[in-house]
C-alpha cells in the first residue's frame, strides 16, 4: 500500500515537472508545431507510467541526495536468556540441596528476578556503563564541594537492591541455613547486569556480617539495621577503606592513617586512602593506628585498629573527607573509585586496639565469596549469550552452532563454568550452615581453607572464559557498541581485588598452618568420602575411572605436603590450583551421582579424566634458576626513567 501511495505522489510531481519543461520549450521556440506538443504529451504519459521508484524519481529530477548502499546483510544480535531458569546446572544443584518446602517458596522469586535481570536491570546497568560517574570538586563560585555525580540508573539500582533484599535475605533467618544460598544465587543473577552495583553490595554484605559478629558496638548495631533494611529510604551501603599509597596486601606494613582520641569517646582520623571503591557509600570500615592526644605523631602500637565512620555529618556535609580524584581504571568504570584524604574524620573504634586486621577479616570472607559468585555469573552470562548467538549467526553454509570445532570449544567453556559454580555455591552453602550454627567441624575447616582458593581459581577462570567467549562473537566481540567488551575489562578486577592470586594461595597455606594441618585433613576426608560414595554406586560405573583419578591426585598432593615442607612456599599457587581442581572433581562426581543425566556424568568425566589435576612441579621450585630466568638481560644501569 505504501508503494502505491509513493507511486501516485511520483506521478503528480513528475507531471508538474514535465509541464514546466514544456513551458520552457515554448519560450525558446515559440513556433513549436502541434506535432511537438503531441510528442511532449506522449512523453509525459510515458513518464507517468514508467517512473515507479524513488530512485527513478531522483534520477529524473537530478537530485543528488541519497542513502548509502550498504548491502542487505546485517547481523542479528544475541537474545538474552533468563539468568536463573536457563542455568541448568545451578537449578539442578538447588534441586539437590534445598528442601522441597524451601524450593517451592524461593523458586518463583528467583524466576521472576531472572527475567527482571535481563530486561529492566540490564537496561539500568547499561546506562551506568554509558553515563559514568565524575567528580565536581568546586562549584561555580570557587567553593570546595567534592560533589560525586552518579547517574540516575545507579541510584535506582540502590533502591532496587534494598527492595529485592539482596543483602537482607541473608540475615532475616527465614530459611535458616539456606538464607545465604538463596541470597547468593539471587546476587549471581544480579551481578552481570548490575552495572557493577554488585561491588558496593559485596562490601555492604561484608560490613553487615562484621557488625553482626561485633555486636557489642552501638555504632555497628545502628549500622546493621541500615545495611540489612529492605526500605530504600533507610538502606545504607558500606565502603571498605584499607588500601593506602604504599598499597598491596601487606596492610600492616602499608597503613599510615592515624587515629587521634578526641576526648568524647570518638577518634579523629588523619590519612590518605589510595583506593576506595563505592565512594558514594553511606559508611565505611577502615583501619588506623591509634595516637594518644598526649603523644604527638607517636602511635601506641604499629598494630592496626578497626574504625567505623559515617561519610556525612548530620548536616549532610562530608565528614572531614576530601575527594581528591576518581581513579581512571581499565574496567569497572561504572563504579566510582576515589582517592580520599581524611582530615579530622570522626570515627568510632569498633575492635580491640591492635586487633583491626582480625576484626575486618569477617568482611574479607564475605567479599571473597562475592568475588567468586561474580566470576561464575559473568562466565554464565557470556556463555548464554554466545550459545544463543551461535544459533543466529551463519557462516560457511550454516549456523555457527553446527560447526564441530565451535561446539567443542563452547563445551569446554561450559565444563569450566560448571566446575566453578560447583565450588562456589558449595562454599556458600557451607557458610550458610556455619552462620546457622549447624556446620560440622570438617565443614567449618573446609570453608576456611577453600574460600581463598575459590576466589583465586574462579577469578583466573573468568578471565580465560570471557576472553574465549568474546571470540565466539567474532569481530563484534571487540566492538564497544555491542556492550560485550566491557565484560572482559570488568572481569580483570576479579583476580586483583581482595587479594591477588598469589596472596590467596598464601592465605590457604596460613589456614593449614593455623589449624595445625587439620584444614588439609578435613579437605582430604571430605573428598575421599564423596568419591567413595560414588565409587560404590552401581549406577556410577561410567565414573569409576574418574573416581580413581581424583583419589590418585589427592594422594599425590597430600604426599607432597607431608614430604616436601621446605618447598611449600614455592608451590603455594600450584597447591591451591591442584586442590581446587581435585575438590571440584569430587563435587561434580557427587552431582552426577544425584542427577544421573548424561550431561552431568560427561561433565564430571571430562573434568577428572581430560584435565591436569595436579599442577605441582618440584623441578621448578629452585629460587636461583627462577631469578636467573626472570632477570636474564636486565641491567639496572641501563634503564631510562620511570613509566610516565
C-alpha positions as CSV (number, residue, x, y, z in Angstrom):
1,X,0.0,0.0,0.0
2,X,2.8,2.4,0.8
3,X,4.3,1.7,-2.6
4,X,1.1,2.7,-4.4
5,X,0.9,5.9,-2.4
6,X,4.5,6.8,-3.3
7,X,3.9,5.9,-6.9
8,X,0.9,8.3,-7.1
9,X,3.0,11.1,-5.5
10,X,5.7,10.5,-8.0
11,X,3.2,10.7,-10.8
12,X,1.8,14.1,-9.6
13,X,5.3,15.6,-9.1
14,X,6.5,14.3,-12.4
15,X,3.6,15.7,-14.2
16,X,4.4,19.2,-12.8
17,X,8.0,18.9,-13.9
18,X,7.1,17.9,-17.4
19,X,4.7,20.8,-17.7
20,X,7.4,23.3,-16.5
21,X,9.7,21.8,-19.1
22,X,7.1,22.3,-21.8
23,X,6.6,26.0,-20.9
24,X,10.4,26.5,-21.1
25,X,10.5,25.0,-24.5
26,X,7.8,27.4,-25.7
27,X,9.9,30.3,-24.6
28,X,12.9,29.1,-26.6
29,X,10.9,28.0,-29.7
30,X,7.6,29.8,-30.0
31,X,6.9,28.2,-33.3
32,X,6.5,24.7,-32.0
33,X,4.2,22.7,-34.0
34,X,1.1,20.8,-32.7
35,X,3.1,17.6,-33.6
36,X,5.7,18.6,-31.0
37,X,3.0,19.2,-28.4
38,X,1.6,15.8,-29.0
39,X,5.1,14.2,-28.7
40,X,5.6,16.0,-25.3
41,X,2.2,14.8,-24.1
42,X,3.1,11.3,-25.1
43,X,6.4,11.5,-23.3
44,X,4.6,12.9,-20.2
45,X,2.2,10.0,-20.3
46,X,5.1,7.5,-20.7
47,X,6.9,9.0,-17.7
48,X,3.7,8.8,-15.6
49,X,3.6,5.1,-16.4
50,X,7.3,4.1,-16.1
51,X,8.7,6.1,-13.1
52,X,7.6,3.9,-10.2
53,X,10.5,4.1,-7.7
54,X,12.1,6.7,-5.5
55,X,15.5,6.2,-7.3
56,X,14.0,6.8,-10.7
57,X,12.3,9.9,-9.5
58,X,15.5,11.3,-8.1
59,X,17.3,10.5,-11.3
60,X,14.7,12.2,-13.4
61,X,14.8,15.3,-11.2
62,X,18.6,15.4,-10.9
63,X,18.5,15.1,-7.1
64,X,22.0,14.2,-5.7
65,X,20.9,13.3,-2.1
66,X,20.7,9.6,-1.4
67,X,21.2,6.9,1.3
68,X,24.4,4.9,1.0
69,X,24.0,1.5,-0.5
70,X,25.4,-0.7,2.3
71,X,24.2,-4.1,1.2
72,X,21.4,-6.2,2.6
73,X,23.3,-8.2,5.2
74,X,23.0,-7.3,8.9
75,X,23.9,-9.4,11.9
76,X,21.2,-10.5,14.4
77,X,22.4,-9.7,18.0
78,X,22.2,-12.4,20.7
79,X,19.0,-12.6,22.6
80,X,19.1,-12.8,26.4
81,X,18.0,-15.8,28.5
82,X,16.6,-15.9,32.0
83,X,19.7,-15.9,34.1
84,X,18.2,-18.3,36.7
85,X,15.9,-20.8,35.0
86,X,18.2,-21.2,32.0
87,X,21.2,-22.1,34.1
88,X,20.5,-25.8,34.2
89,X,23.5,-26.7,36.4
90,X,22.5,-24.2,39.1
91,X,18.9,-25.2,39.1
92,X,19.8,-28.9,39.3
93,X,22.2,-28.2,42.2
94,X,19.5,-26.3,44.1
95,X,17.1,-29.2,43.5
96,X,19.6,-31.5,45.1
97,X,20.5,-29.4,48.2
98,X,17.3,-27.5,49.0
99,X,14.4,-29.0,50.9
100,X,11.2,-29.1,48.9
101,X,9.4,-26.5,51.0
102,X,12.3,-24.0,50.6
103,X,12.4,-24.6,46.9
104,X,8.7,-24.0,46.5
105,X,8.9,-20.7,48.3
106,X,12.0,-19.2,46.7
107,X,11.7,-20.6,43.1
108,X,9.0,-18.1,41.9
109,X,11.0,-15.2,43.3
110,X,14.3,-16.3,41.6
111,X,12.4,-17.0,38.3
112,X,10.8,-13.5,38.4
113,X,14.1,-11.9,39.2
114,X,15.9,-13.8,36.5
115,X,13.5,-12.2,34.0
116,X,13.8,-8.8,35.6
117,X,17.6,-9.0,35.3
118,X,17.7,-9.3,31.6
119,X,15.0,-6.6,31.0
120,X,14.9,-3.7,33.4
121,X,18.1,-4.3,35.3
122,X,20.1,-4.9,32.1
123,X,18.9,-1.5,30.8
124,X,19.9,0.2,34.0
125,X,23.3,-1.4,34.1
126,X,24.0,-0.4,30.6
127,X,23.1,3.2,31.4
128,X,25.7,3.1,34.2
129,X,28.3,2.0,31.6
130,X,27.3,4.8,29.3
131,X,27.0,7.5,32.0
132,X,30.0,7.0,34.2
133,X,30.5,8.9,37.5
134,X,32.5,12.0,37.7
135,X,33.8,14.4,40.3
136,X,32.9,18.1,40.6
137,X,35.4,19.4,43.2
138,X,34.2,23.1,43.1
139,X,31.0,24.9,42.4
140,X,30.8,27.9,40.1
141,X,31.8,30.3,42.8
142,X,35.0,28.5,43.8
143,X,33.6,26.8,46.9
144,X,35.0,23.3,47.5
145,X,32.1,20.9,47.2
146,X,33.6,17.5,46.3
147,X,30.3,16.5,44.6
148,X,30.4,13.0,43.2
149,X,27.9,12.8,40.3
150,X,26.4,9.4,39.5
151,X,23.6,8.7,37.0
152,X,20.0,8.1,37.9
153,X,20.3,4.5,36.9
154,X,23.0,4.0,39.6
155,X,20.7,5.5,42.2
156,X,17.8,3.4,41.0
157,X,19.9,0.2,41.4
158,X,20.5,1.0,45.0
159,X,16.7,1.3,45.6
160,X,16.1,-2.0,43.8
161,X,18.8,-3.7,45.8
162,X,17.0,-2.8,49.0
163,X,13.6,-3.7,47.8
164,X,14.8,-7.1,46.4
165,X,16.5,-7.9,49.7
166,X,19.9,-8.5,48.1
167,X,21.5,-8.0,51.5
168,X,18.6,-8.5,53.9
169,X,17.8,-12.1,52.6
170,X,21.0,-13.5,54.3
171,X,20.1,-12.0,57.7
172,X,16.4,-12.4,58.1
173,X,16.5,-16.0,59.3
174,X,13.6,-17.1,57.2
175,X,15.1,-20.2,55.8
176,X,17.8,-21.0,58.3
177,X,20.9,-22.5,56.8
178,X,19.6,-21.8,53.3
179,X,19.3,-18.0,53.7
180,X,22.8,-17.4,52.5
181,X,22.5,-19.7,49.5
182,X,19.2,-18.0,48.5
183,X,20.9,-14.6,48.7
184,X,24.0,-15.5,46.8
185,X,22.0,-17.2,44.0
186,X,20.0,-14.0,43.6
187,X,23.1,-11.9,43.7
188,X,24.6,-14.2,41.0
189,X,21.6,-13.3,38.8
190,X,22.0,-9.6,39.6
191,X,25.8,-9.3,39.2
192,X,26.5,-9.5,35.5
193,X,23.8,-7.0,34.6
194,X,24.1,-4.7,37.6
195,X,26.4,-2.0,36.1
196,X,28.8,-3.1,38.9
197,X,26.4,-2.2,41.7
198,X,27.2,-5.7,42.9
199,X,30.6,-4.3,44.1
200,X,29.2,-1.9,46.8
201,X,26.7,-4.7,47.7
202,X,29.7,-7.0,48.4
203,X,31.2,-4.6,50.8
204,X,27.8,-3.8,52.3
205,X,27.3,-7.6,53.0
206,X,30.7,-7.8,54.5
207,X,30.1,-4.9,56.8
208,X,26.7,-6.3,57.8
209,X,28.4,-9.6,58.7
210,X,31.1,-7.8,60.7
211,X,28.6,-5.7,62.5
212,X,26.7,-8.8,63.4
213,X,29.8,-10.6,64.8
214,X,31.0,-7.5,66.7
215,X,27.5,-6.7,68.1
216,X,28.9,-5.1,71.3
217,X,29.3,-1.8,69.5
218,X,26.2,0.5,69.5
219,X,27.5,2.2,66.3
220,X,27.7,-1.1,64.5
221,X,24.3,-2.1,65.8
222,X,22.8,1.1,64.3
223,X,24.7,0.4,61.0
224,X,23.4,-3.2,60.9
225,X,19.8,-2.0,60.9
226,X,20.5,0.2,57.9
227,X,22.7,-2.3,56.0
228,X,20.1,-5.0,56.2
229,X,17.0,-2.9,55.5
230,X,14.6,-3.5,52.6
231,X,13.4,0.1,52.9
232,X,15.2,2.2,50.2
233,X,14.9,5.3,52.4
234,X,16.8,3.5,55.2
235,X,19.2,1.2,53.3
236,X,22.9,2.0,53.5
237,X,25.8,0.8,51.5
238,X,29.3,0.5,53.1
239,X,32.8,1.1,51.9
240,X,35.9,-0.8,52.9
241,X,38.9,1.6,53.1
242,X,42.1,-0.3,53.5
243,X,44.4,0.4,50.6
244,X,46.8,3.3,51.1
245,X,49.5,4.9,49.0
246,X,52.0,2.1,49.6
247,X,49.3,-0.3,48.5
248,X,49.4,-4.0,48.4
249,X,48.1,-6.8,50.6
250,X,50.6,-6.0,53.4
251,X,48.1,-4.0,55.2
252,X,50.0,-3.8,58.5
253,X,53.1,-2.6,56.7
254,X,51.4,0.0,54.4
255,X,48.8,1.7,56.6
256,X,49.8,5.2,57.7
257,X,46.4,6.5,58.8
258,X,46.4,7.8,62.4
259,X,43.6,7.9,64.8
260,X,43.7,10.7,67.5
261,X,41.5,10.5,70.6
262,X,39.0,13.3,70.5
263,X,38.0,13.2,74.2
264,X,34.4,12.4,73.7
265,X,34.7,8.7,73.0
266,X,35.4,9.1,69.3
267,X,38.6,9.5,67.3
268,X,39.7,11.8,64.5
269,X,41.3,10.1,61.5
270,X,44.1,11.6,59.5
271,X,45.4,9.8,56.4
272,X,45.1,9.1,52.7
273,X,43.1,6.2,51.3
274,X,44.5,5.4,47.9
275,X,41.8,3.2,46.5
276,X,38.2,3.4,47.9
277,X,35.6,1.6,45.9
278,X,31.9,2.6,46.3
279,X,32.9,6.1,47.1
280,X,29.3,7.1,47.4
281,X,28.8,4.7,50.4
282,X,26.9,5.9,53.5
283,X,29.5,4.5,55.9
284,X,32.8,2.7,55.9
285,X,35.0,0.4,57.9
286,X,38.7,1.3,57.9
287,X,42.0,0.7,59.7
288,X,44.3,3.1,61.5
289,X,47.0,3.3,64.2
290,X,45.9,5.0,67.4
291,X,47.8,8.0,68.6
292,X,47.1,9.4,72.1
293,X,46.5,13.1,72.1
294,X,49.4,13.5,74.6
295,X,51.9,11.9,72.2
296,X,52.2,13.8,69.0
297,X,52.6,11.5,66.0
298,X,53.7,8.5,68.1
299,X,51.3,5.6,67.7
300,X,50.8,3.5,70.8
301,X,51.4,0.4,68.6
302,X,52.2,-0.4,65.0
303,X,49.2,-2.8,65.0
304,X,46.0,-1.6,63.4
305,X,42.6,-1.0,64.9
306,X,39.3,-1.0,63.1
307,X,37.1,2.1,63.0
308,X,33.5,2.8,61.9
309,X,32.7,6.1,60.3
310,X,29.7,7.7,58.5
311,X,30.7,9.5,55.4
312,X,28.5,12.5,56.1
313,X,27.6,14.5,59.1
314,X,24.1,15.3,60.3
315,X,24.2,18.5,58.1
316,X,24.9,16.2,55.0
317,X,28.4,17.7,54.6
318,X,31.3,15.3,54.2
319,X,32.7,14.1,57.4
320,X,36.2,15.5,57.2
321,X,36.7,13.8,53.9
322,X,38.1,15.3,50.7
323,X,37.6,13.5,47.4
324,X,41.0,14.1,45.7
325,X,40.3,12.4,42.4
326,X,38.5,9.5,40.8
327,X,40.6,6.6,39.6
328,X,40.9,6.2,35.8
329,X,40.5,2.4,35.7
330,X,40.8,-0.3,33.0
331,X,37.3,-1.6,33.8
332,X,34.5,-1.2,36.4
333,X,34.2,2.4,35.3
334,X,30.6,2.4,36.2
335,X,31.7,2.2,39.8
336,X,33.1,5.4,41.5
337,X,36.5,4.7,43.0
338,X,38.4,7.6,44.6
339,X,41.5,8.7,46.4
340,X,40.3,10.1,49.8
341,X,42.0,12.5,52.2
342,X,40.9,12.0,55.8
343,X,41.4,15.3,57.6
344,X,39.8,15.0,61.0
345,X,37.2,12.4,60.1
346,X,35.1,11.5,63.1
347,X,35.2,7.7,63.6
348,X,34.5,5.2,66.3
349,X,36.7,2.3,67.4
350,X,34.9,-1.0,66.9
351,X,37.6,-3.5,67.6
352,X,40.1,-4.1,70.4
353,X,43.1,-1.9,70.0
354,X,45.6,-3.6,67.7
355,X,43.1,-6.2,66.5
356,X,41.8,-4.4,63.5
357,X,43.0,-6.9,60.9
358,X,41.4,-9.8,62.7
359,X,38.2,-7.9,63.1
360,X,38.0,-6.9,59.4
361,X,38.7,-10.5,58.4
362,X,34.9,-11.1,58.8
363,X,34.4,-8.7,56.0
364,X,37.0,-10.4,53.8
365,X,35.4,-13.8,53.9
366,X,32.2,-12.5,52.6
367,X,33.6,-10.2,49.9
368,X,35.8,-13.0,48.6
369,X,32.8,-15.3,48.2
370,X,31.0,-12.4,46.4
371,X,34.1,-12.2,44.1
372,X,33.6,-15.9,43.3
373,X,29.9,-15.5,42.7
374,X,30.6,-12.6,40.4
375,X,33.2,-14.6,38.4
376,X,30.8,-17.5,38.0
377,X,27.8,-15.3,37.0
378,X,29.9,-13.4,34.4
379,X,31.0,-16.6,32.8
380,X,27.4,-17.9,32.8
381,X,26.2,-14.6,31.2
382,X,28.7,-14.8,28.3
383,X,28.0,-18.4,27.7
384,X,24.3,-17.8,27.5
385,X,24.8,-15.0,25.0
386,X,27.3,-16.9,22.9
387,X,25.2,-20.0,22.6
388,X,22.1,-18.0,21.5
389,X,24.3,-16.1,19.0
390,X,25.6,-19.4,17.6
391,X,22.1,-20.3,16.5
392,X,21.6,-16.9,14.8
393,X,25.0,-16.4,13.2
394,X,25.5,-18.2,9.9
395,X,28.9,-18.8,8.4
396,X,30.4,-21.3,5.9
397,X,27.0,-22.5,4.9
398,X,25.1,-22.8,8.1
399,X,24.6,-21.7,11.7
400,X,27.8,-21.5,13.8
401,X,26.3,-23.9,16.3
402,X,26.6,-26.7,13.7
403,X,30.4,-26.4,13.4
404,X,32.0,-29.1,15.4
405,X,35.1,-27.1,16.5
406,X,32.9,-24.3,17.8
407,X,30.8,-26.8,19.8
408,X,33.9,-28.4,21.3
409,X,35.3,-25.0,22.3
410,X,32.0,-24.0,23.8
411,X,31.5,-27.3,25.7
412,X,35.0,-26.8,27.3
413,X,33.9,-23.4,28.5
414,X,30.7,-24.8,29.9
415,X,32.6,-27.5,31.8
416,X,34.9,-24.9,33.3
417,X,32.0,-22.7,34.3
418,X,30.1,-25.6,35.9
419,X,33.1,-26.6,37.9
420,X,33.5,-23.0,39.2
421,X,29.8,-22.9,40.1
422,X,30.0,-26.2,41.9
423,X,32.9,-25.0,44.1
424,X,31.5,-21.5,44.7
425,X,27.9,-22.5,45.7
426,X,29.1,-25.4,47.8
427,X,31.1,-23.0,49.9
428,X,28.2,-20.6,50.0
429,X,26.1,-23.5,51.4
430,X,28.8,-24.2,54.0
431,X,28.8,-20.5,55.0
432,X,25.0,-20.7,55.5
433,X,25.4,-23.8,57.7
434,X,28.1,-22.1,59.7
435,X,26.0,-19.0,60.2
436,X,23.1,-21.1,61.3
437,X,25.4,-22.9,63.7
438,X,24.8,-26.4,62.2
439,X,28.1,-26.9,60.4
440,X,30.3,-29.7,61.4
441,X,34.0,-29.1,62.3
442,X,35.0,-30.5,59.0
443,X,32.7,-28.2,57.1
444,X,34.0,-25.2,59.0
445,X,37.6,-26.1,58.3
446,X,36.8,-26.7,54.6
447,X,35.1,-23.3,54.4
448,X,38.1,-21.5,55.9
449,X,40.6,-23.3,53.7
450,X,38.9,-23.2,50.4
451,X,37.4,-19.7,50.4
452,X,40.7,-18.0,49.3
453,X,41.3,-20.9,46.8
454,X,37.8,-20.4,45.3
455,X,38.4,-16.7,45.0
456,X,41.7,-17.2,43.2
457,X,40.6,-20.1,41.0
458,X,37.3,-18.6,39.7
459,X,38.9,-15.2,39.1
460,X,41.5,-16.8,36.9
461,X,38.9,-18.9,35.1
462,X,36.6,-16.0,34.3
463,X,39.4,-14.2,32.5
464,X,40.0,-17.2,30.3
465,X,36.4,-18.0,29.7
466,X,35.2,-14.4,29.0
467,X,38.1,-13.8,26.6
468,X,37.3,-17.1,24.7
469,X,33.6,-16.3,24.7
470,X,34.2,-13.0,23.1
471,X,35.8,-14.8,20.2
472,X,32.5,-16.6,19.7
473,X,31.1,-13.3,18.5
474,X,33.9,-12.7,16.0
475,X,34.7,-9.0,15.4
476,X,31.5,-8.0,17.3
477,X,33.1,-9.2,20.5
478,X,35.6,-6.4,20.1
479,X,33.2,-3.6,19.4
480,X,32.2,-1.4,22.3
481,X,28.8,-0.5,20.9
482,X,27.7,-4.2,21.4
483,X,28.3,-3.9,25.1
484,X,30.4,-7.1,25.0
485,X,34.0,-5.8,25.5
486,X,33.1,-4.3,28.9
487,X,32.7,-7.8,30.3
488,X,36.4,-8.5,29.7
489,X,37.5,-5.2,31.1
490,X,35.4,-5.6,34.2
491,X,36.5,-9.2,34.7
492,X,40.1,-8.1,35.2
493,X,39.4,-6.7,38.6
494,X,38.4,-10.1,39.9
495,X,41.9,-11.6,40.2
496,X,43.2,-8.4,41.8
497,X,40.5,-7.1,44.3
498,X,40.5,-8.6,47.8
499,X,43.9,-10.3,47.2
500,X,45.8,-11.4,44.1
501,X,46.2,-15.0,43.1
502,X,49.5,-15.4,45.0
503,X,48.1,-13.7,48.1
504,X,45.1,-16.1,48.1
505,X,47.4,-19.1,47.7
506,X,49.5,-18.0,50.7
507,X,46.3,-17.4,52.7
508,X,45.4,-21.0,52.1
509,X,48.7,-22.1,53.5
510,X,48.1,-19.9,56.5
511,X,44.8,-21.7,57.1
512,X,46.7,-25.0,57.1
513,X,49.3,-23.7,59.5
514,X,46.9,-22.1,61.9
515,X,44.9,-25.3,62.1
516,X,48.0,-27.4,62.6
517,X,47.1,-29.3,59.4
518,X,43.5,-30.0,60.4
519,X,42.2,-28.0,57.5
520,X,44.0,-30.2,54.9
521,X,42.9,-33.3,56.7
522,X,39.3,-32.0,56.5
523,X,39.6,-31.4,52.8
524,X,41.2,-34.8,52.3
525,X,38.5,-36.7,54.2
526,X,35.7,-34.7,52.5
527,X,36.9,-35.6,49.0
528,X,37.5,-39.2,50.0
529,X,34.0,-39.6,51.4
530,X,32.4,-38.0,48.3
531,X,34.3,-40.1,45.8
532,X,33.9,-43.3,47.8
533,X,30.1,-42.9,47.8
534,X,30.0,-42.6,44.0
535,X,32.5,-45.5,43.6
536,X,30.2,-47.8,45.5
537,X,27.2,-46.9,43.4
538,X,26.3,-49.4,40.7
539,X,24.7,-46.5,38.7
540,X,28.1,-44.7,38.5
541,X,30.1,-47.4,36.7
542,X,30.9,-44.9,34.0
543,X,32.7,-42.7,36.5
544,X,34.9,-45.4,38.2
545,X,37.9,-44.2,36.3
546,X,37.2,-40.6,37.3
547,X,36.9,-41.6,40.9
548,X,40.3,-43.3,40.7
549,X,41.9,-40.3,39.1
550,X,40.6,-38.0,41.8
551,X,41.9,-40.3,44.5
552,X,45.4,-40.6,43.0
553,X,45.6,-36.8,42.5
554,X,44.6,-36.2,46.1
555,X,47.2,-38.7,47.4
556,X,49.8,-37.0,45.3
557,X,49.2,-33.5,46.7
558,X,49.0,-34.8,50.3
559,X,52.3,-36.7,49.9
560,X,53.9,-33.5,48.6
561,X,52.7,-31.5,51.6
562,X,53.9,-34.2,54.0
563,X,57.3,-34.9,52.5
564,X,58.3,-31.5,50.9
565,X,57.6,-28.9,53.6
566,X,60.6,-26.8,52.5
567,X,59.0,-26.3,49.1
568,X,55.5,-25.4,50.2
569,X,56.1,-21.6,49.9
570,X,57.4,-22.1,46.3
571,X,54.5,-24.4,45.5
572,X,51.7,-22.3,47.1
573,X,50.0,-21.4,43.9
574,X,50.3,-24.8,42.4
575,X,49.0,-26.4,45.5
576,X,46.0,-24.1,45.6
577,X,45.1,-24.8,42.0
578,X,45.6,-28.6,42.4
579,X,43.3,-28.6,45.5
580,X,40.7,-26.6,43.6
581,X,40.7,-29.0,40.6
582,X,40.6,-32.1,42.8
583,X,37.8,-30.7,45.0
584,X,35.8,-29.6,42.1
585,X,36.1,-33.0,40.5
586,X,34.7,-34.6,43.6
587,X,31.8,-32.2,43.6
588,X,31.0,-32.9,40.0
589,X,31.1,-36.6,40.7
590,X,28.7,-36.2,43.6
591,X,26.4,-34.1,41.5
592,X,26.4,-36.7,38.7
593,X,25.6,-39.4,41.2
594,X,22.5,-37.4,42.2
595,X,21.5,-36.1,38.8
596,X,22.3,-39.1,36.7
597,X,21.8,-37.5,33.4
598,X,24.2,-37.8,30.5
599,X,25.4,-34.2,30.6
600,X,26.3,-34.3,34.3
601,X,28.1,-37.6,34.0
602,X,30.1,-36.4,31.0
603,X,30.9,-33.1,32.7
604,X,32.4,-35.0,35.7
605,X,34.2,-37.4,33.4
606,X,35.8,-34.7,31.4
607,X,36.9,-32.7,34.4
608,X,38.6,-35.7,36.0
609,X,40.0,-37.5,33.0
610,X,40.9,-34.9,30.4
611,X,42.3,-32.2,32.6
612,X,45.5,-32.0,34.5
613,X,44.6,-32.1,38.2
614,X,48.0,-31.9,39.9
615,X,50.0,-28.8,39.0
616,X,52.9,-29.3,41.4
617,X,56.3,-29.2,39.6
618,X,59.1,-29.6,42.1
619,X,61.8,-29.2,39.5
620,X,60.7,-25.6,39.0
621,X,61.0,-24.6,42.7
622,X,64.6,-23.6,42.5
623,X,64.9,-20.0,43.5
624,X,68.2,-19.4,41.8
625,X,67.0,-20.6,38.5
626,X,63.7,-18.7,38.7
627,X,65.6,-15.5,39.5
628,X,68.0,-16.1,36.6
629,X,65.2,-16.7,34.1
630,X,63.3,-13.5,35.2
631,X,66.4,-11.2,35.3
632,X,68.2,-12.5,32.3
633,X,69.1,-9.4,30.2
634,X,68.1,-6.9,32.9
635,X,70.7,-4.2,33.7
636,X,69.7,-1.6,36.3
637,X,72.3,0.8,34.9
638,X,70.5,0.8,31.6
639,X,67.0,1.9,32.5
640,X,65.6,5.2,31.2
641,X,63.5,6.7,33.9
642,X,60.0,5.8,35.3
643,X,57.0,4.9,33.3
644,X,55.1,8.2,32.8
